[in-house]
Amino acid sequence: MRPVTISAIDADTLQAYRETHYKVLEGLPTTLRVDAVCPELLLLHARYRAHCSAFITACNPLGERVATPLNALRQEALRTELARRKLEAIRGIGQHPTNQWPAEPSFLVLGIARRAARALGHQFEQNAIIWAGPDAVPELVLLR
């Protein structure tokens, strides 16, 4: 049984985050699913000598849809910030299987600790991020 979570995020949105496919598009293409071990993520961790990673987007701040050009600018700002921090990032996309919400360009950021990933999510006004530790089990980390 999943523990009760108190959040400013509505239950339907939380469920959508849990159901979304978090796709890594380069390196070793794979799909991350919340709470499901991902053997390919273990391989990516090993390849990049990382013990953890986060799947992060800058799109649609606080779960509110914004225009594609604004999302592109936000995503470029995230890419610039990752480069400034010298973090290894692989292009990805978050997409719900029903496609009722636009797919969101994202990054799999290797070697980023949970606290730093949470701070980055807050900086880019996200409701949540996906984070995985050494076990390569992606978890939904709520930020609100």
Secondary structure, DSSP 8 states (H G I E B T S, - for coil): -------SS-HHHHHHHHH-EEEE-SSS-EEE-TTS--HHHHHHHHHTT-S-EEEE--SSGGG----HHHHHHHHHHHHHHHHHTT-EEEEEEEE-TT--S--EEEEEEET--HHHHHHHHHHTT-SEEEEE-TT---EEEE--
